[in-house]
Every structure is written in structure tokens, then in C-alpha cells.
Amino acid sequence: MRDRESVDLERKNVIRNLEKQAKVIERLADSEKNLQQQIVRYFLPPGLSLVPYRRRYISGSSRIDQPAPASNGGRVRNKN
């Protein structure tokens, strides 16, 4: 009986710790977004805005391109 109680107690402790850690991660993500906004506001001249940049990811010897333009039927080309 004590083994079962100790297992239940440990399970509850683990769940409680995971919930606390999830809250910490959420707060860190929120503060990171806030800091990024502050940096952008500080360094970006008034009247200008940021345009998202599209990256190409290179993994080993294979290269993954961005989605093809609509004129290609929306197919993705993989150039090797």
C-alpha cells in the first residue's frame, strides 16, 4: 500500500513540476517577443516596417528550395 501511495505522490509531483515549467516557458516566450518588439522600435527608423525574409535551408548535400511560384502550379522543385 505504501508503494502505491508513494508512486501516486511522485506522479503528482512530476505533473506539478511540468505545469510549473510550462508556465515558465510561456513567460519566457512572452518576454522574448516583448524584447524583440522593443529592439525593433528602438533601431528601426520611424515610418519603416520590417519585411519577412524567406530563407533557404540547406541540409547535408540536399537543398530544399522555397515553394515554386503559382505559374508552376504550386509544385515545389528540389534542386540537387
mmCIF file of the N, C-alpha and C atoms, coordinates in Angstrom:
data_MODEL
# 
_entry.id   MODEL 
# 
loop_
_atom_site.group_PDB 
_atom_site.id 
_atom_site.type_symbol 
_atom_site.label_atom_id 
_atom_site.label_alt_id 
_atom_site.label_comp_id 
_atom_site.label_asym_id 
_atom_site.label_entity_id 
_atom_site.label_seq_id 
_atom_site.pdbx_PDB_ins_code 
_atom_site.Cartn_x 
_atom_site.Cartn_y 
_atom_site.Cartn_z 
_atom_site.occupancy 
_atom_site.B_iso_or_equiv 
_atom_site.pdbx_formal_charge 
_atom_site.auth_seq_id 
_atom_site.auth_comp_id 
_atom_site.auth_asym_id 
_atom_site.auth_atom_id 
_atom_site.pdbx_PDB_model_num 
ATOM 1   N N  . MET A 1 1  ? 0.823  -1.190 0.000   1.00 0.00 ? 1  MET A N  1 
ATOM 2   C CA . MET A 1 1  ? 0.000  0.000  0.000   1.00 0.00 ? 1  MET A CA 1 
ATOM 3   C C  . MET A 1 1  ? 0.868  1.256  0.000   1.00 0.00 ? 1  MET A C  1 
ATOM 4   N N  . ARG A 1 2  ? 1.946  1.227  0.739   1.00 0.00 ? 2  ARG A N  1 
ATOM 5   C CA . ARG A 1 2  ? 2.833  2.395  0.774   1.00 0.00 ? 2  ARG A CA 1 
ATOM 6   C C  . ARG A 1 2  ? 3.479  2.634  -0.578  1.00 0.00 ? 2  ARG A C  1 
ATOM 7   N N  . ASP A 1 3  ? 3.783  1.542  -1.293  1.00 0.00 ? 3  ASP A N  1 
ATOM 8   C CA . ASP A 1 3  ? 4.383  1.697  -2.617  1.00 0.00 ? 3  ASP A CA 1 
ATOM 9   C C  . ASP A 1 3  ? 3.433  2.425  -3.558  1.00 0.00 ? 3  ASP A C  1 
ATOM 10  N N  . ARG A 1 4  ? 2.173  2.060  -3.537  1.00 0.00 ? 4  ARG A N  1 
ATOM 11  C CA . ARG A 1 4  ? 1.185  2.693  -4.399  1.00 0.00 ? 4  ARG A CA 1 
ATOM 12  C C  . ARG A 1 4  ? 1.039  4.173  -4.038  1.00 0.00 ? 4  ARG A C  1 
ATOM 13  N N  . GLU A 1 5  ? 0.992  4.472  -2.769  1.00 0.00 ? 5  GLU A N  1 
ATOM 14  C CA . GLU A 1 5  ? 0.872  5.866  -2.329  1.00 0.00 ? 5  GLU A CA 1 
ATOM 15  C C  . GLU A 1 5  ? 2.096  6.679  -2.729  1.00 0.00 ? 5  GLU A C  1 
ATOM 16  N N  . SER A 1 6  ? 3.260  6.072  -2.592  1.00 0.00 ? 6  SER A N  1 
ATOM 17  C CA . SER A 1 6  ? 4.478  6.799  -2.962  1.00 0.00 ? 6  SER A CA 1 
ATOM 18  C C  . SER A 1 6  ? 4.538  7.030  -4.468  1.00 0.00 ? 6  SER A C  1 
ATOM 19  N N  . VAL A 1 7  ? 4.073  6.066  -5.252  1.00 0.00 ? 7  VAL A N  1 
ATOM 20  C CA . VAL A 1 7  ? 4.052  6.238  -6.711  1.00 0.00 ? 7  VAL A CA 1 
ATOM 21  C C  . VAL A 1 7  ? 3.071  7.337  -7.086  1.00 0.00 ? 7  VAL A C  1 
ATOM 22  N N  . ASP A 1 8  ? 1.893  7.342  -6.462  1.00 0.00 ? 8  ASP A N  1 
ATOM 23  C CA . ASP A 1 8  ? 0.899  8.391  -6.733  1.00 0.00 ? 8  ASP A CA 1 
ATOM 24  C C  . ASP A 1 8  ? 1.432  9.770  -6.343  1.00 0.00 ? 8  ASP A C  1 
ATOM 25  N N  . LEU A 1 9  ? 2.078  9.845  -5.200  1.00 0.00 ? 9  LEU A N  1 
ATOM 26  C CA . LEU A 1 9  ? 2.640  11.108 -4.744  1.00 0.00 ? 9  LEU A CA 1 
ATOM 27  C C  . LEU A 1 9  ? 3.721  11.601 -5.710  1.00 0.00 ? 9  LEU A C  1 
ATOM 28  N N  . GLU A 1 10 ? 4.576  10.695 -6.146  1.00 0.00 ? 10 GLU A N  1 
ATOM 29  C CA . GLU A 1 10 ? 5.637  11.070 -7.082  1.00 0.00 ? 10 GLU A CA 1 
ATOM 30  C C  . GLU A 1 10 ? 5.051  11.516 -8.419  1.00 0.00 ? 10 GLU A C  1 
ATOM 31  N N  . ARG A 1 11 ? 4.012  10.828 -8.892  1.00 0.00 ? 11 ARG A N  1 
ATOM 32  C CA . ARG A 1 11 ? 3.356  11.202 -10.146 1.00 0.00 ? 11 ARG A CA 1 
ATOM 33  C C  . ARG A 1 11 ? 2.762  12.599 -10.043 1.00 0.00 ? 11 ARG A C  1 
ATOM 34  N N  . LYS A 1 12 ? 2.122  12.893 -8.936  1.00 0.00 ? 12 LYS A N  1 
ATOM 35  C CA . LYS A 1 12 ? 1.543  14.229 -8.736  1.00 0.00 ? 12 LYS A CA 1 
ATOM 36  C C  . LYS A 1 12 ? 2.627  15.299 -8.703  1.00 0.00 ? 12 LYS A C  1 
ATOM 37  N N  . ASN A 1 13 ? 3.738  14.983 -8.056  1.00 0.00 ? 13 ASN A N  1 
ATOM 38  C CA . ASN A 1 13 ? 4.851  15.938 -8.008  1.00 0.00 ? 13 ASN A CA 1 
ATOM 39  C C  . ASN A 1 13 ? 5.415  16.216 -9.405  1.00 0.00 ? 13 ASN A C  1 
ATOM 40  N N  . VAL A 1 14 ? 5.539  15.152 -10.204 1.00 0.00 ? 14 VAL A N  1 
ATOM 41  C CA . VAL A 1 14 ? 6.070  15.314 -11.559 1.00 0.00 ? 14 VAL A CA 1 
ATOM 42  C C  . VAL A 1 14 ? 5.118  16.172 -12.389 1.00 0.00 ? 14 VAL A C  1 
ATOM 43  N N  . ILE A 1 15 ? 3.819  15.899 -12.280 1.00 0.00 ? 15 ILE A N  1 
ATOM 44  C CA . ILE A 1 15 ? 2.827  16.684 -13.020 1.00 0.00 ? 15 ILE A CA 1 
ATOM 45  C C  . ILE A 1 15 ? 2.881  18.145 -12.592 1.00 0.00 ? 15 ILE A C  1 
ATOM 46  N N  . ARG A 1 16 ? 2.976  18.401 -11.305 1.00 0.00 ? 16 ARG A N  1 
ATOM 47  C CA . ARG A 1 16 ? 3.043  19.768 -10.791 1.00 0.00 ? 16 ARG A CA 1 
ATOM 48  C C  . ARG A 1 16 ? 4.286  20.481 -11.321 1.00 0.00 ? 16 ARG A C  1 
ATOM 49  N N  . ASN A 1 17 ? 5.420  19.785 -11.318 1.00 0.00 ? 17 ASN A N  1 
ATOM 50  C CA . ASN A 1 17 ? 6.662  20.385 -11.823 1.00 0.00 ? 17 ASN A CA 1 
ATOM 51  C C  . ASN A 1 17 ? 6.574  20.687 -13.316 1.00 0.00 ? 17 ASN A C  1 
ATOM 52  N N  . LEU A 1 18 ? 5.967  19.781 -14.078 1.00 0.00 ? 18 LEU A N  1 
ATOM 53  C CA . LEU A 1 18 ? 5.822  20.013 -15.519 1.00 0.00 ? 18 LEU A CA 1 
ATOM 54  C C  . LEU A 1 18 ? 4.933  21.226 -15.790 1.00 0.00 ? 18 LEU A C  1 
ATOM 55  N N  . GLU A 1 19 ? 3.864  21.368 -15.019 1.00 0.00 ? 19 GLU A N  1 
ATOM 56  C CA . GLU A 1 19 ? 2.984  22.519 -15.193 1.00 0.00 ? 19 GLU A CA 1 
ATOM 57  C C  . GLU A 1 19 ? 3.712  23.818 -14.864 1.00 0.00 ? 19 GLU A C  1 
ATOM 58  N N  . LYS A 1 20 ? 4.514  23.806 -13.818 1.00 0.00 ? 20 LYS A N  1 
ATOM 59  C CA . LYS A 1 20 ? 5.281  24.996 -13.461 1.00 0.00 ? 20 LYS A CA 1 
ATOM 60  C C  . LYS A 1 20 ? 6.285  25.333 -14.557 1.00 0.00 ? 20 LYS A C  1 
ATOM 61  N N  . GLN A 1 21 ? 6.954  24.316 -15.090 1.00 0.00 ? 21 GLN A N  1 
ATOM 62  C CA . GLN A 1 21 ? 7.939  24.544 -16.142 1.00 0.00 ? 21 GLN A CA 1 
ATOM 63  C C  . GLN A 1 21 ? 7.276  25.067 -17.413 1.00 0.00 ? 21 GLN A C  1 
ATOM 64  N N  . ALA A 1 22 ? 6.080  24.576 -17.717 1.00 0.00 ? 22 ALA A N  1 
ATOM 65  C CA . ALA A 1 22 ? 5.353  25.066 -18.894 1.00 0.00 ? 22 ALA A CA 1 
ATOM 66  C C  . ALA A 1 22 ? 5.011  26.546 -18.738 1.00 0.00 ? 22 ALA A C  1 
ATOM 67  N N  . LYS A 1 23 ? 4.613  26.937 -17.523 1.00 0.00 ? 23 LYS A N  1 
ATOM 68  C CA . LYS A 1 23 ? 4.306  28.346 -17.278 1.00 0.00 ? 23 LYS A CA 1 
ATOM 69  C C  . LYS A 1 23 ? 5.545  29.215 -17.435 1.00 0.00 ? 23 LYS A C  1 
ATOM 70  N N  . VAL A 1 24 ? 6.674  28.725 -16.964 1.00 0.00 ? 24 VAL A N  1 
ATOM 71  C CA . VAL A 1 24 ? 7.929  29.472 -17.086 1.00 0.00 ? 24 VAL A CA 1 
ATOM 72  C C  . VAL A 1 24 ? 8.287  29.649 -18.559 1.00 0.00 ? 24 VAL A C  1 
ATOM 73  N N  . ILE A 1 25 ? 8.135  28.607 -19.347 1.00 0.00 ? 25 ILE A N  1 
ATOM 74  C CA . ILE A 1 25 ? 8.454  28.686 -20.772 1.00 0.00 ? 25 ILE A CA 1 
ATOM 75  C C  . ILE A 1 25 ? 7.533  29.682 -21.463 1.00 0.00 ? 25 ILE A C  1 
ATOM 76  N N  . GLU A 1 26 ? 6.251  29.674 -21.120 1.00 0.00 ? 26 GLU A N  1 
ATOM 77  C CA . GLU A 1 26 ? 5.319  30.638 -21.707 1.00 0.00 ? 26 GLU A CA 1 
ATOM 78  C C  . GLU A 1 26 ? 5.719  32.068 -21.360 1.00 0.00 ? 26 GLU A C  1 
ATOM 79  N N  . ARG A 1 27 ? 6.103  32.289 -20.104 1.00 0.00 ? 27 ARG A N  1 
ATOM 80  C CA . ARG A 1 27 ? 6.521  33.632 -19.700 1.00 0.00 ? 27 ARG A CA 1 
ATOM 81  C C  . ARG A 1 27 ? 7.787  34.053 -20.427 1.00 0.00 ? 27 ARG A C  1 
ATOM 82  N N  . LEU A 1 28 ? 8.732  33.115 -20.606 1.00 0.00 ? 28 LEU A N  1 
ATOM 83  C CA . LEU A 1 28 ? 9.960  33.435 -21.334 1.00 0.00 ? 28 LEU A CA 1 
ATOM 84  C C  . LEU A 1 28 ? 9.666  33.771 -22.791 1.00 0.00 ? 28 LEU A C  1 
ATOM 85  N N  . ALA A 1 29 ? 8.767  33.030 -23.407 1.00 0.00 ? 29 ALA A N  1 
ATOM 86  C CA . ALA A 1 29 ? 8.409  33.313 -24.800 1.00 0.00 ? 29 ALA A CA 1 
ATOM 87  C C  . ALA A 1 29 ? 7.762  34.688 -24.911 1.00 0.00 ? 29 ALA A C  1 
ATOM 88  N N  . ASP A 1 30 ? 6.884  35.030 -23.970 1.00 0.00 ? 30 ASP A N  1 
ATOM 89  C CA . ASP A 1 30 ? 6.245  36.348 -23.986 1.00 0.00 ? 30 ASP A CA 1 
ATOM 90  C C  . ASP A 1 30 ? 7.266  37.462 -23.792 1.00 0.00 ? 30 ASP A C  1 
ATOM 91  N N  . SER A 1 31 ? 8.192  37.267 -22.872 1.00 0.00 ? 31 SER A N  1 
ATOM 92  C CA . SER A 1 31 ? 9.193  38.310 -22.637 1.00 0.00 ? 31 SER A CA 1 
ATOM 93  C C  . SER A 1 31 ? 10.139 38.432 -23.831 1.00 0.00 ? 31 SER A C  1 
ATOM 94  N N  . GLU A 1 32 ? 10.429 37.319 -24.511 1.00 0.00 ? 32 GLU A N  1 
ATOM 95  C CA . GLU A 1 32 ? 11.277 37.386 -25.700 1.00 0.00 ? 32 GLU A CA 1 
ATOM 96  C C  . GLU A 1 32 ? 10.595 38.187 -26.806 1.00 0.00 ? 32 GLU A C  1 
ATOM 97  N N  . LYS A 1 33 ? 9.303  37.942 -27.014 1.00 0.00 ? 33 LYS A N  1 
ATOM 98  C CA . LYS A 1 33 ? 8.568  38.719 -28.014 1.00 0.00 ? 33 LYS A CA 1 
ATOM 99  C C  . LYS A 1 33 ? 8.578  40.208 -27.658 1.00 0.00 ? 33 LYS A C  1 
ATOM 100 N N  . ASN A 1 34 ? 8.373  40.496 -26.391 1.00 0.00 ? 34 ASN A N  1 
ATOM 101 C CA . ASN A 1 34 ? 8.357  41.881 -25.934 1.00 0.00 ? 34 ASN A CA 1 
ATOM 102 C C  . ASN A 1 34 ? 9.711  42.547 -26.169 1.00 0.00 ? 34 ASN A C  1 
ATOM 103 N N  . LEU A 1 35 ? 10.784 41.856 -25.840 1.00 0.00 ? 35 LEU A N  1 
ATOM 104 C CA . LEU A 1 35 ? 12.122 42.416 -26.041 1.00 0.00 ? 35 LEU A CA 1 
ATOM 105 C C  . LEU A 1 35 ? 12.427 42.622 -27.522 1.00 0.00 ? 35 LEU A C  1 
ATOM 106 N N  . GLN A 1 36 ? 12.006 41.679 -28.362 1.00 0.00 ? 36 GLN A N  1 
ATOM 107 C CA . GLN A 1 36 ? 12.224 41.845 -29.801 1.00 0.00 ? 36 GLN A CA 1 
ATOM 108 C C  . GLN A 1 36 ? 11.477 43.056 -30.327 1.00 0.00 ? 36 GLN A C  1 
ATOM 109 N N  . GLN A 1 37 ? 10.255 43.277 -29.851 1.00 0.00 ? 37 GLN A N  1 
ATOM 110 C CA . GLN A 1 37 ? 9.498  44.454 -30.270 1.00 0.00 ? 37 GLN A CA 1 
ATOM 111 C C  . GLN A 1 37 ? 10.179 45.737 -29.813 1.00 0.00 ? 37 GLN A C  1 
ATOM 112 N N  . GLN A 1 38 ? 10.713 45.730 -28.604 1.00 0.00 ? 38 GLN A N  1 
ATOM 113 C CA . GLN A 1 38 ? 11.419 46.909 -28.105 1.00 0.00 ? 38 GLN A CA 1 
ATOM 114 C C  . GLN A 1 38 ? 12.655 47.202 -28.943 1.00 0.00 ? 38 GLN A C  1 
ATOM 115 N N  . ILE A 1 39 ? 13.391 46.163 -29.312 1.00 0.00 ? 39 ILE A N  1 
ATOM 116 C CA . ILE A 1 39 ? 14.598 46.340 -30.127 1.00 0.00 ? 39 ILE A CA 1 
ATOM 117 C C  . ILE A 1 39 ? 14.230 46.904 -31.490 1.00 0.00 ? 39 ILE A C  1 
ATOM 118 N N  . VAL A 1 40 ? 13.182 46.356 -32.095 1.00 0.00 ? 40 VAL A N  1 
ATOM 119 C CA . VAL A 1 40 ? 12.768 46.834 -33.409 1.00 0.00 ? 40 VAL A CA 1 
ATOM 120 C C  . VAL A 1 40 ? 12.342 48.296 -33.322 1.00 0.00 ? 40 VAL A C  1 
ATOM 121 N N  . ARG A 1 41 ? 11.571 48.644 -32.313 1.00 0.00 ? 41 ARG A N  1 
ATOM 122 C CA . ARG A 1 41 ? 11.126 50.033 -32.154 1.00 0.00 ? 41 ARG A CA 1 
ATOM 123 C C  . ARG A 1 41 ? 12.306 50.975 -31.932 1.00 0.00 ? 41 ARG A C  1 
ATOM 124 N N  . TYR A 1 42 ? 13.332 50.509 -31.239 1.00 0.00 ? 42 TYR A N  1 
ATOM 125 C CA . TYR A 1 42 ? 14.471 51.363 -30.929 1.00 0.00 ? 42 TYR A CA 1 
ATOM 126 C C  . TYR A 1 42 ? 15.347 51.593 -32.157 1.00 0.00 ? 42 TYR A C  1 
ATOM 127 N N  . PHE A 1 43 ? 15.614 50.533 -32.934 1.00 0.00 ? 43 PHE A N  1 
ATOM 128 C CA . PHE A 1 43 ? 16.566 50.633 -34.035 1.00 0.00 ? 43 PHE A CA 1 
ATOM 129 C C  . PHE A 1 43 ? 15.933 50.945 -35.387 1.00 0.00 ? 43 PHE A C  1 
ATOM 130 N N  . LEU A 1 44 ? 14.642 50.710 -35.559 1.00 0.00 ? 44 LEU A N  1 
ATOM 131 C CA . LEU A 1 44 ? 14.005 50.929 -36.849 1.00 0.00 ? 44 LEU A CA 1 
ATOM 132 C C  . LEU A 1 44 ? 13.586 52.384 -36.969 1.00 0.00 ? 44 LEU A C  1 
ATOM 133 N N  . PRO A 1 45 ? 13.985 53.053 -38.056 1.00 0.00 ? 45 PRO A N  1 
ATOM 134 C CA . PRO A 1 45 ? 13.589 54.458 -38.227 1.00 0.00 ? 45 PRO A CA 1 
ATOM 135 C C  . PRO A 1 45 ? 12.067 54.587 -38.318 1.00 0.00 ? 45 PRO A C  1 
ATOM 136 N N  . PRO A 1 46 ? 11.513 55.722 -37.880 1.00 0.00 ? 46 PRO A N  1 
ATOM 137 C CA . PRO A 1 46 ? 10.065 55.914 -37.943 1.00 0.00 ? 46 PRO A CA 1 
ATOM 138 C C  . PRO A 1 46 ? 9.551  55.846 -39.373 1.00 0.00 ? 46 PRO A C  1 
ATOM 139 N N  . GLY A 1 47 ? 8.387  55.260 -39.557 1.00 0.00 ? 47 GLY A N  1 
ATOM 140 C CA . GLY A 1 47 ? 7.778  55.167 -40.875 1.00 0.00 ? 47 GLY A CA 1 
ATOM 141 C C  . GLY A 1 47 ? 8.171  53.936 -41.663 1.00 0.00 ? 47 GLY A C  1 
ATOM 142 N N  . LEU A 1 48 ? 9.152  53.177 -41.212 1.00 0.00 ? 48 LEU A N  1 
ATOM 143 C CA . LEU A 1 48 ? 9.558  51.956 -41.905 1.00 0.00 ? 48 LEU A CA 1 
ATOM 144 C C  . LEU A 1 48 ? 9.039  50.745 -41.145 1.00 0.00 ? 48 LEU A C  1 
ATOM 145 N N  . SER A 1 49 ? 8.866  49.656 -41.879 1.00 0.00 ? 49 SER A N  1 
ATOM 146 C CA . SER A 1 49 ? 8.443  48.407 -41.237 1.00 0.00 ? 49 SER A CA 1 
ATOM 147 C C  . SER A 1 49 ? 9.312  47.272 -41.749 1.00 0.00 ? 49 SER A C  1 
ATOM 148 N N  . LEU A 1 50 ? 9.316  46.179 -41.037 1.00 0.00 ? 50 LEU A N  1 
ATOM 149 C CA . LEU A 1 50 ? 10.111 45.023 -41.426 1.00 0.00 ? 50 LEU A CA 1 
ATOM 150 C C  . LEU A 1 50 ? 9.350  44.175 -42.426 1.00 0.00 ? 50 LEU A C  1 
ATOM 151 N N  . VAL A 1 51 ? 10.079 43.610 -43.392 1.00 0.00 ? 51 VAL A N  1 
ATOM 152 C CA . VAL A 1 51 ? 9.508  42.697 -44.360 1.00 0.00 ? 51 VAL A CA 1 
ATOM 153 C C  . VAL A 1 51 ? 10.060 41.312 -44.042 1.00 0.00 ? 51 VAL A C  1 
ATOM 154 N N  . PRO A 1 52 ? 9.194  40.297 -43.938 1.00 0.00 ? 52 PRO A N  1 
ATOM 155 C CA . PRO A 1 52 ? 9.702  38.952 -43.630 1.00 0.00 ? 52 PRO A CA 1 
ATOM 156 C C  . PRO A 1 52 ? 10.678 38.472 -44.703 1.00 0.00 ? 52 PRO A C  1 
ATOM 157 N N  . TYR A 1 53 ? 11.732 37.837 -44.276 1.00 0.00 ? 53 TYR A N  1 
ATOM 158 C CA . TYR A 1 53 ? 12.769 37.328 -45.171 1.00 0.00 ? 53 TYR A CA 1 
ATOM 159 C C  . TYR A 1 53 ? 12.579 35.834 -45.348 1.00 0.00 ? 53 TYR A C  1 
ATOM 160 N N  . ARG A 1 54 ? 12.608 35.362 -46.593 1.00 0.00 ? 54 ARG A N  1 
ATOM 161 C CA . ARG A 1 54 ? 12.448 33.933 -46.865 1.00 0.00 ? 54 ARG A CA 1 
ATOM 162 C C  . ARG A 1 54 ? 13.822 33.302 -46.958 1.00 0.00 ? 54 ARG A C  1 
ATOM 163 N N  . ARG A 1 55 ? 14.036 32.253 -46.181 1.00 0.00 ? 55 ARG A N  1 
ATOM 164 C CA . ARG A 1 55 ? 15.333 31.588 -46.144 1.00 0.00 ? 55 ARG A CA 1 
ATOM 165 C C  . ARG A 1 55 ? 15.298 30.285 -46.918 1.00 0.00 ? 55 ARG A C  1 
ATOM 166 N N  . ARG A 1 56 ? 16.464 29.842 -47.296 1.00 0.00 ? 56 ARG A N  1 
ATOM 167 C CA . ARG A 1 56 ? 16.623 28.506 -47.864 1.00 0.00 ? 56 ARG A CA 1 
ATOM 168 C C  . ARG A 1 56 ? 17.390 27.683 -46.851 1.00 0.00 ? 56 ARG A C  1 
ATOM 169 N N  . TYR A 1 57 ? 16.879 26.521 -46.581 1.00 0.00 ? 57 TYR A N  1 
ATOM 170 C CA . TYR A 1 57 ? 17.514 25.646 -45.599 1.00 0.00 ? 57 TYR A CA 1 
ATOM 171 C C  . TYR A 1 57 ? 18.335 24.607 -46.335 1.00 0.00 ? 57 TYR A C  1 
ATOM 172 N N  . ILE A 1 58 ? 19.583 24.474 -45.924 1.00 0.00 ? 58 ILE A N  1 
ATOM 173 C CA . ILE A 1 58 ? 20.483 23.517 -46.547 1.00 0.00 ? 58 ILE A CA 1 
ATOM 174 C C  . ILE A 1 58 ? 20.798 22.441 -45.521 1.00 0.00 ? 58 ILE A C  1 
ATOM 175 N N  . SER A 1 59 ? 20.561 21.211 -45.906 1.00 0.00 ? 59 SER A N  1 
ATOM 176 C CA . SER A 1 59 ? 20.785 20.084 -45.005 1.00 0.00 ? 59 SER A CA 1 
ATOM 177 C C  . SER A 1 59 ? 21.672 19.067 -45.701 1.00 0.00 ? 59 SER A C  1 
ATOM 178 N N  . GLY A 1 60 ? 22.895 18.937 -45.252 1.00 0.00 ? 60 GLY A N  1 
ATOM 179 C CA . GLY A 1 60 ? 23.811 17.969 -45.849 1.00 0.00 ? 60 GLY A CA 1 
ATOM 180 C C  . GLY A 1 60 ? 24.058 18.290 -47.313 1.00 0.00 ? 60 GLY A C  1 
ATOM 181 N N  . SER A 1 61 ? 23.825 17.304 -48.190 1.00 0.00 ? 61 SER A N  1 
ATOM 182 C CA . SER A 1 61 ? 24.047 17.527 -49.610 1.00 0.00 ? 61 SER A CA 1 
ATOM 183 C C  . SER A 1 61 ? 22.765 17.886 -50.345 1.00 0.00 ? 61 SER A C  1 
ATOM 184 N N  . SER A 1 62 ? 21.607 17.812 -49.670 1.00 0.00 ? 62 SER A N  1 
ATOM 185 C CA . SER A 1 62 ? 20.357 18.145 -50.362 1.00 0.00 ? 62 SER A CA 1 
ATOM 186 C C  . SER A 1 62 ? 19.933 19.560 -50.013 1.00 0.00 ? 62 SER A C  1 
ATOM 187 N N  . ARG A 1 63 ? 19.423 20.260 -51.002 1.00 0.00 ? 63 ARG A N  1 
ATOM 188 C CA . ARG A 1 63 ? 18.983 21.624 -50.801 1.00 0.00 ? 63 ARG A CA 1 
ATOM 189 C C  . ARG A 1 63 ? 17.467 21.671 -50.993 1.00 0.00 ? 63 ARG A C  1 
ATOM 190 N N  . ILE A 1 64 ? 16.788 22.319 -50.076 1.00 0.00 ? 64 ILE A N  1 
ATOM 191 C CA . ILE A 1 64 ? 15.340 22.440 -50.152 1.00 0.00 ? 64 ILE A CA 1 
ATOM 192 C C  . ILE A 1 64 ? 15.024 23.875 -50.547 1.00 0.00 ? 64 ILE A C  1 
ATOM 193 N N  . ASP A 1 65 ? 14.365 24.046 -51.691 1.00 0.00 ? 65 ASP A N  1 
ATOM 194 C CA . ASP A 1 65 ? 14.024 25.375 -52.177 1.00 0.00 ? 65 ASP A CA 1 
ATOM 195 C C  . ASP A 1 65 ? 12.704 25.839 -51.605 1.00 0.00 ? 65 ASP A C  1 
ATOM 196 N N  . GLN A 1 66 ? 12.442 27.112 -51.809 1.00 0.00 ? 66 GLN A N  1 
ATOM 197 C CA . GLN A 1 66 ? 11.172 27.701 -51.423 1.00 0.00 ? 66 GLN A CA 1 
ATOM 198 C C  . GLN A 1 66 ? 10.081 27.175 -52.351 1.00 0.00 ? 66 GLN A C  1 
ATOM 199 N N  . PRO A 1 67 ? 8.811  27.269 -51.933 1.00 0.00 ? 67 PRO A N  1 
ATOM 200 C CA . PRO A 1 67 ? 7.733  26.844 -52.823 1.00 0.00 ? 67 PRO A CA 1 
ATOM 201 C C  . PRO A 1 67 ? 7.806  27.594 -54.148 1.00 0.00 ? 67 PRO A C  1 
ATOM 202 N N  . ALA A 1 68 ? 7.489  26.865 -55.225 1.00 0.00 ? 68 ALA A N  1 
ATOM 203 C CA . ALA A 1 68 ? 7.562  27.446 -56.556 1.00 0.00 ? 68 ALA A CA 1 
ATOM 204 C C  . ALA A 1 68 ? 6.463  28.482 -56.734 1.00 0.00 ? 68 ALA A C  1 
ATOM 205 N N  . PRO A 1 69 ? 6.664  29.440 -57.649 1.00 0.00 ? 69 PRO A N  1 
ATOM 206 C CA . PRO A 1 69 ? 5.629  30.438 -57.895 1.00 0.00 ? 69 PRO A CA 1 
ATOM 207 C C  . PRO A 1 69 ? 4.366  29.784 -58.454 1.00 0.00 ? 69 PRO A C  1 
ATOM 208 N N  . ALA A 1 70 ? 3.259  30.509 -58.427 1.00 0.00 ? 70 ALA A N  1 
ATOM 209 C CA . ALA A 1 70 ? 1.969  29.976 -58.859 1.00 0.00 ? 70 ALA A CA 1 
ATOM 210 C C  . ALA A 1 70 ? 1.985  29.583 -60.328 1.00 0.00 ? 70 ALA A C  1 
ATOM 211 N N  . SER A 1 71 ? 2.854  30.170 -61.143 1.00 0.00 ? 71 SER A N  1 
ATOM 212 C CA . SER A 1 71 ? 2.910  29.848 -62.569 1.00 0.00 ? 71 SER A CA 1 
ATOM 213 C C  . SER A 1 71 ? 3.368  28.412 -62.793 1.00 0.00 ? 71 SER A C  1 
ATOM 214 N N  . ASN A 1 72 ? 3.962  27.802 -61.788 1.00 0.00 ? 72 ASN A N  1 
ATOM 215 C CA . ASN A 1 72 ? 4.440  26.437 -61.872 1.00 0.00 ? 72 ASN A CA 1 
ATOM 216 C C  . ASN A 1 72 ? 3.403  25.461 -61.298 1.00 0.00 ? 72 ASN A C  1 
ATOM 217 N N  . GLY A 1 73 ? 2.216  25.921 -61.041 1.00 0.00 ? 73 GLY A N  1 
ATOM 218 C CA . GLY A 1 73 ? 1.184  25.057 -60.490 1.00 0.00 ? 73 GLY A CA 1 
ATOM 219 C C  . GLY A 1 73 ? 1.339  24.840 -58.999 1.00 0.00 ? 73 GLY A C  1 
ATOM 220 N N  . GLY A 1 74 ? 2.216  25.597 -58.343 1.00 0.00 ? 74 GLY A N  1 
ATOM 221 C CA . GLY A 1 74 ? 2.396  25.458 -56.915 1.00 0.00 ? 74 GLY A CA 1 
ATOM 222 C C  . GLY A 1 74 ? 3.258  24.281 -56.504 1.00 0.00 ? 74 GLY A C  1 
ATOM 223 N N  . ARG A 1 75 ? 3.900  23.630 -57.497 1.00 0.00 ? 75 ARG A N  1 
ATOM 224 C CA . ARG A 1 75 ? 4.768  22.498 -57.171 1.00 0.00 ? 75 ARG A CA 1 
ATOM 225 C C  . ARG A 1 75 ? 6.095  22.984 -56.613 1.00 0.00 ? 75 ARG A C  1 
ATOM 226 N N  . VAL A 1 76 ? 6.686  22.185 -55.747 1.00 0.00 ? 76 VAL A N  1 
ATOM 227 C CA . VAL A 1 76 ? 7.978  22.523 -55.159 1.00 0.00 ? 76 VAL A CA 1 
ATOM 228 C C  . VAL A 1 76 ? 9.063  21.810 -55.950 1.00 0.00 ? 76 VAL A C  1 
ATOM 229 N N  . ARG A 1 77 ? 10.071 22.561 -56.342 1.00 0.00 ? 77 ARG A N  1 
ATOM 230 C CA . ARG A 1 77 ? 11.197 21.970 -57.067 1.00 0.00 ? 77 ARG A CA 1 
ATOM 231 C C  . ARG A 1 77 ? 12.335 21.716 -56.096 1.00 0.00 ? 77 ARG A C  1 
ATOM 232 N N  . ASN A 1 78 ? 12.919 20.542 -56.185 1.00 0.00 ? 78 ASN A N  1 
ATOM 233 C CA . ASN A 1 78 ? 14.055 20.207 -55.328 1.00 0.00 ? 78 ASN A CA 1 
ATOM 234 C C  . ASN A 1 78 ? 15.274 20.102 -56.237 1.00 0.00 ? 78 ASN A C  1 
ATOM 235 N N  . LYS A 1 79 ? 16.158 21.077 -56.153 1.00 0.00 ? 79 LYS A N  1 
ATOM 236 C CA . LYS A 1 79 ? 17.355 21.100 -56.990 1.00 0.00 ? 79 LYS A CA 1 
ATOM 237 C C  . LYS A 1 79 ? 18.491 20.409 -56.258 1.00 0.00 ? 79 LYS A C  1 
ATOM 238 N N  . ASN A 1 80 ? 19.105 19.463 -56.902 1.00 0.00 ? 80 ASN A N  1 
ATOM 239 C CA . ASN A 1 80 ? 20.267 18.775 -56.303 1.00 0.00 ? 80 ASN A CA 1 
ATOM 240 C C  . ASN A 1 80 ? 21.502 19.105 -57.074 1.00 0.00 ? 80 ASN A C  1 
# 
